[in-house]
Amino acid sequence: MRNGLYQLWCVASAARGVAKSSFVRANSAMCEYVRTSNVLSRWTRDRQWEAAKALSQRVKKEYAAN
């Protein structure tokens, strides 16, 4: 009985390690995709986006000053 439980624990531990490793790899791949995506890089350089960001920062500064 103990041997079976130990083997089950070993399999579960290995599966957890594989799942964690897969998640880390998937997360890093997604981050890399976001950094290099042409669509997203164009969106972040959009003039309206920059204007909205500047307005938001100005409002935050004015709110903090009051």
N, CA, C and O atoms as a DFTB+ gen file, in Angstrom:
264 C
 N C O
     1  1       0.830      -1.204       0.000
     2  2       0.000       0.000       0.000
     3  2       0.867       1.258       0.000
     4  3       0.624       2.183      -0.776
     5  1       1.871       1.292       0.866
     6  2       2.740       2.469       0.918
     7  2       3.491       2.660      -0.391
     8  3       3.674       3.786      -0.853
     9  1       3.923       1.550      -0.985
    10  2       4.663       1.637      -2.239
    11  2       3.776       2.238      -3.332
    12  3       4.234       3.067      -4.118
    13  1       2.524       1.827      -3.382
    14  2       1.593       2.368      -4.370
    15  2       1.341       3.852      -4.160
    16  3       1.278       4.621      -5.119
    17  1       1.196       4.252      -2.894
    18  2       0.990       5.673      -2.595
    19  2       2.226       6.491      -2.949
    20  3       2.120       7.610      -3.452
    21  1       3.401       5.919      -2.683
    22  2       4.648       6.619      -3.012
    23  2       4.765       6.805      -4.525
    24  3       5.153       7.874      -4.996
    25  1       4.427       5.757      -5.283
    26  2       4.484       5.861      -6.745
    27  2       3.480       6.893      -7.254
    28  3       3.776       7.663      -8.168
    29  1       2.301       6.900      -6.658
    30  2       1.292       7.886      -7.039
    31  2       1.780       9.300      -6.740
    32  3       1.579      10.215      -7.539
    33  1       2.423       9.474      -5.587
    34  2       2.962      10.780      -5.215
    35  2       4.045      11.213      -6.198
    36  3       4.104      12.379      -6.586
    37  1       4.903      10.272      -6.603
    38  2       5.968      10.588      -7.564
    39  2       5.386      11.022      -8.911
    40  3       5.860      11.983      -9.517
    41  1       4.367      10.315      -9.369
    42  2       3.732      10.665     -10.642
    43  2       3.067      12.037     -10.540
    44  3       3.174      12.854     -11.454
    45  1       2.382      12.283      -9.426
    46  2       1.713      13.577      -9.243
    47  2       2.733      14.709      -9.187
    48  3       2.503      15.776      -9.757
    49  1       3.853      14.491      -8.510
    50  2       4.890      15.518      -8.422
    51  2       5.487      15.808      -9.791
    52  3       5.718      16.964     -10.145
    53  1       5.734      14.756     -10.555
    54  2       6.289      14.941     -11.897
    55  2       5.299      15.687     -12.783
    56  3       5.690      16.572     -13.544
    57  1       4.022      15.336     -12.687
    58  2       2.998      16.004     -13.496
    59  2       2.895      17.477     -13.124
    60  3       2.722      18.332     -13.993
    61  1       3.001      17.769     -11.836
    62  2       2.943      19.165     -11.400
    63  2       4.120      19.956     -11.969
    64  3       3.960      21.093     -12.412
    65  1       5.304      19.339     -11.951
    66  2       6.481      20.000     -12.513
    67  2       6.343      20.259     -13.999
    68  3       6.724      21.323     -14.487
    69  1       5.795      19.287     -14.723
    70  2       5.593      19.449     -16.165
    71  2       4.576      20.551     -16.430
    72  3       4.776      21.386     -17.313
    73  1       3.491      20.555     -15.674
    74  2       2.455      21.576     -15.867
    75  2       3.006      22.966     -15.574
    76  3       2.728      23.914     -16.309
    77  1       3.785      23.091     -14.502
    78  2       4.355      24.391     -14.146
    79  2       5.325      24.853     -15.225
    80  3       5.320      26.020     -15.618
    81  1       6.152      23.938     -15.696
    82  2       7.111      24.271     -16.745
    83  2       6.393      24.697     -18.019
    84  3       6.804      25.649     -18.682
    85  1       5.322      23.993     -18.357
    86  2       4.555      24.336     -19.555
    87  2       3.922      25.712     -19.409
    88  3       3.899      26.492     -20.362
    89  1       3.407      26.013     -18.216
    90  2       2.793      27.317     -17.981
    91  2       3.829      28.425     -18.118
    92  3       3.557      29.461     -18.724
    93  1       5.019      28.210     -17.557
    94  2       6.068      29.227     -17.629
    95  2       6.469      29.462     -19.084
    96  3       6.642      30.604     -19.509
    97  1       6.616      28.377     -19.844
    98  2       6.975      28.518     -21.258
    99  2       5.876      29.226     -22.043
   100  3       6.161      30.084     -22.878
   101  1       4.636      28.872     -21.778
   102  2       3.518      29.509     -22.484
   103  2       3.438      30.990     -22.133
   104  3       3.182      31.824     -23.002
   105  1       3.654      31.313     -20.873
   106  2       3.602      32.706     -20.437
   107  2       4.710      33.522     -21.101
   108  3       4.462      34.633     -21.568
   109  1       5.924      32.983     -21.148
   110  2       7.018      33.726     -21.772
   111  2       6.796      33.872     -23.273
   112  3       7.144      34.899     -23.856
   113  1       6.217      32.845     -23.905
   114  2       5.925      32.942     -25.339
   115  2       4.874      34.013     -25.598
   116  3       4.978      34.767     -26.566
   117  1       3.865      34.082     -24.737
   118  2       2.818      35.090     -24.903
   119  2       3.388      36.492     -24.711
   120  3       3.048      37.407     -25.461
   121  1       4.248      36.665     -23.718
   122  2       4.869      37.974     -23.486
   123  2       5.710      38.388     -24.691
   124  3       5.689      39.549     -25.100
   125  1       6.445      37.440     -25.254
   126  2       7.258      37.730     -26.434
   127  2       6.374      38.107     -27.618
   128  3       6.704      39.019     -28.376
   129  1       5.260      37.413     -27.776
   130  2       4.332      37.725     -28.869
   131  2       3.787      39.145     -28.718
   132  3       3.701      39.892     -29.692
   133  1       3.424      39.506     -27.497
   134  2       2.871      40.844     -27.262
   135  2       3.913      41.907     -27.587
   136  3       3.582      42.952     -28.148
   137  1       5.168      41.646     -27.236
   138  2       6.223      42.625     -27.509
   139  2       6.464      42.805     -29.002
   140  3       6.746      43.913     -29.458
   141  1       6.354      41.731     -29.758
   142  2       6.739      41.798     -31.166
   143  2       5.562      41.917     -32.120
   144  3       5.767      42.032     -33.328
   145  1       4.360      41.893     -31.622
   146  2       3.191      41.935     -32.500
   147  2       3.088      43.288     -33.192
   148  3       3.121      44.336     -32.547
   149  1       2.963      43.248     -34.506
   150  2       2.847      44.501     -35.273
   151  2       1.573      45.248     -34.935
   152  3       1.578      46.475     -34.834
   153  1       0.490      44.525     -34.762
   154  2      -0.788      45.173     -34.472
   155  2      -0.720      45.906     -33.145
   156  3      -1.137      47.060     -33.047
   157  1      -0.198      45.243     -32.127
   158  2      -0.133      45.880     -30.813
   159  2       0.868      47.021     -30.791
   160  3       0.630      48.031     -30.130
   161  1       1.973      46.885     -31.492
   162  2       2.945      47.980     -31.483
   163  2       2.390      49.197     -32.216
   164  3       2.665      50.333     -31.828
   165  1       1.603      48.966     -33.281
   166  2       0.956      50.094     -33.959
   167  2      -0.071      50.748     -33.054
   168  3      -0.196      51.973     -33.034
   169  1      -0.806      49.939     -32.305
   170  2      -1.839      50.462     -31.420
   171  2      -1.231      51.326     -30.329
   172  3      -1.795      52.363     -29.978
   173  1      -0.090      50.917     -29.788
   174  2       0.515      51.696     -28.708
   175  2       1.127      52.988     -29.224
   176  3       1.357      53.913     -28.445
   177  1       1.399      53.070     -30.535
   178  2       1.935      54.309     -31.107
   179  2       0.845      55.183     -31.711
   180  3       1.142      56.222     -32.301
   181  1      -0.386      54.783     -31.573
   182  2      -1.513      55.527     -32.133
   183  2      -1.599      56.909     -31.479
   184  3      -1.429      57.033     -30.266
   185  1      -1.859      57.934     -32.271
   186  2      -1.921      59.309     -31.750
   187  2      -3.033      59.491     -30.723
   188  3      -2.834      60.138     -29.695
   189  1      -4.194      58.924     -31.000
   190  2      -5.304      59.053     -30.050
   191  2      -4.955      58.382     -28.730
   192  3      -5.297      58.887     -27.660
   193  1      -4.268      57.231     -28.809
   194  2      -3.855      56.541     -27.589
   195  2      -2.890      57.413     -26.805
   196  3      -3.017      57.538     -25.587
   197  1      -1.924      58.019     -27.491
   198  2      -0.948      58.883     -26.819
   199  2      -1.637      60.100     -26.203
   200  3      -1.295      60.507     -25.092
   201  1      -2.593      60.678     -26.906
   202  2      -3.320      61.837     -26.379
   203  2      -4.132      61.454     -25.147
   204  3      -4.166      62.198     -24.167
   205  1      -4.781      60.302     -25.195
   206  2      -5.569      59.848     -24.047
   207  2      -4.667      59.562     -22.855
   208  3      -5.024      59.849     -21.712
   209  1      -3.498      58.994     -23.128
   210  2      -2.554      58.698     -22.049
   211  2      -2.050      59.992     -21.409
   212  3      -1.958      60.085     -20.185
   213  1      -1.724      60.992     -22.237
   214  2      -1.254      62.279     -21.720
   215  2      -2.340      62.957     -20.892
   216  3      -2.055      63.517     -19.833
   217  1      -3.577      62.911     -21.367
   218  2      -4.686      63.497     -20.624
   219  2      -4.867      62.804     -19.281
   220  3      -5.083      63.460     -18.262
   221  1      -4.779      61.499     -19.281
   222  2      -4.922      60.738     -18.045
   223  2      -3.834      61.107     -17.039
   224  3      -4.105      61.267     -15.849
   225  1      -2.602      61.240     -17.529
   226  2      -1.503      61.609     -16.635
   227  2      -1.679      63.021     -16.101
   228  3      -1.378      63.285     -14.937
   229  1      -2.169      63.941     -16.948
   230  2      -2.401      65.317     -16.503
   231  2      -3.477      65.377     -15.428
   232  3      -3.336      66.095     -14.437
   233  1      -4.554      64.618     -15.629
   234  2      -5.638      64.589     -14.643
   235  2      -5.135      64.018     -13.323
   236  3      -5.490      64.521     -12.257
   237  1      -4.314      62.974     -13.383
   238  2      -3.759      62.390     -12.152
   239  2      -2.900      63.401     -11.406
   240  3      -2.969      63.494     -10.180
   241  1      -2.079      64.169     -12.151
   242  2      -1.220      65.178     -11.516
   243  2      -2.055      66.284     -10.879
   244  3      -1.776      66.718      -9.761
   245  1      -3.081      66.737     -11.599
   246  2      -3.945      67.789     -11.060
   247  2      -4.698      67.303      -9.829
   248  3      -4.864      68.044      -8.860
   249  1      -5.145      66.070      -9.871
   250  2      -5.860      65.500      -8.729
   251  2      -4.927      65.364      -7.529
   252  3      -5.331      65.609      -6.392
   253  1      -3.685      64.976      -7.782
   254  2      -2.718      64.828      -6.694
   255  2      -2.334      66.185      -6.107
   256  3      -2.049      66.287      -4.914
   257  1      -2.326      67.223      -6.937
   258  2      -1.962      68.564      -6.471
   259  2      -3.044      69.164      -5.580
   260  3      -2.743      69.988      -4.717
   261  1      -4.287      68.768      -5.776
   262  2      -5.399      69.333      -4.980
   263  2      -5.577      68.614      -3.724
   264  3      -6.461      68.954      -2.938
